[in-house]
Amino acid sequence: MKYRKLGNTDIDVSVICLGTMTFGEQNSQQDGFDQMNYALEKGVNFIDTAELYAIMPRKETYGKTEEIVGNWLKEKKNRDKIILASKIASKSDGLEWIRKGSKTLGFDKKNMNAAIDESLRRLKTDYIDLYQLHWPERNVPKFGILDFEYDASDNDWTSVEEVLYNLDQLVKAGKIRYVGLSNETPWGVMKYLQISKENKLPRMMSIQNVYSLVNRVFDIHNSEVSIRENCGLLAYSPLAGGRLSGKYIKGKNPRNARYTLWPRRFSRHHTERGEIAIEKYFNLANKLGIPPSTFANAFVNDRPFVTSNIIGATNMEQLKENIDSIEISLPKETLKEIEEIHLSDPNPCV
């Protein structure tokens, strides 16, 4: 395994991070235990979860993923070996079961205190190493929307200063060690960094945004900020929801797969343009004799702004292929071929 520093901390996180959002929905607790055991054996010390999970979000499975991770930590008694990341949910339609209302969710003191205490209870730990804001309260392009649509009435969100102050209280209370962003814009990242520096408040150490061969919007939006400000990317959906594995090519619908279970969701990864690009990358991986999932993850692992690549799996074969990507360095000739595919139709799955 390879390791990189988390922001400007002294924490070494594995370049492969185990994502857990399937635990409690597509995966049972035993599946989750098996995945975490294997990942730890392979040197993965970084686990990412969220209060929102399992995915797809629903009342019946809210918090189940954190519970499974917490049960594993309790059984293994290995909390000191794990860098644990979680996230607080923000305003969104359709999350009425989270703290009594999706419209009232946010990063104010009341919500933040309630969220952290419940996450700590489910995770069966006294602290979270990296606590992330799952998505901004304000109206920004996210989850498949690319363009920013300004709304002059969009003023009902907790100020950056207040959010950082609330996080500072949690750091001082020993409930979290470091903080990070997710699904954030360049303006948001820079604003948080500026305010934290000016007021000696917690500094954002990472940004968790989508990144894959078919969605490289981060290259344009946040890559320079990430590198120059030492706020590295925790890349999620590196396989575009599993589509870059090739398992959906030519209309296949494998059992228990995300798009088989929820065909109308995750539409940002499922586009006509995207399917064309995915088949090209699939063929390139096969030409090299590399499993397509390993190939796609290897590309993400070596991007200069990536701190860690958040992989996910619903079975052990997938997990092994994803983790094996750490052993692969794509040659320059292959990177050139990837760039040619990319430039022929950039970012077909935003």
Secondary structure, DSSP 8 states (H G I E B T S, - for coil): --EEE-TTSS-EEESEEEE-TTBTTTB-HHHHHHHHHHHHHTT--EEE--TT-SSS--GGGTTHHHHHHHHHHHHHT-GGG-EEEEEE----TT-TTSTT-GGG-SSSHHHHHHHHHHHHHHHT-S-EEEEEESS-SS----TT--S----TT---S--HHHHHHHHHHHHHTTSEEEEEEES--HHHHHHHHHHHHHHT---EEEEE-B-BTTB-HHHHHTHHHHHHTT-EEEEB-TTTTTGGGTTTGGG---TT-HHHH-TTS-GGG--HHHHHHHHHHHHHHHHHT--HHHHHHHHHHT-TTEEEEEE--SSHHHHHHHHHGGG----HHHHHHHHHHHHHS--S--
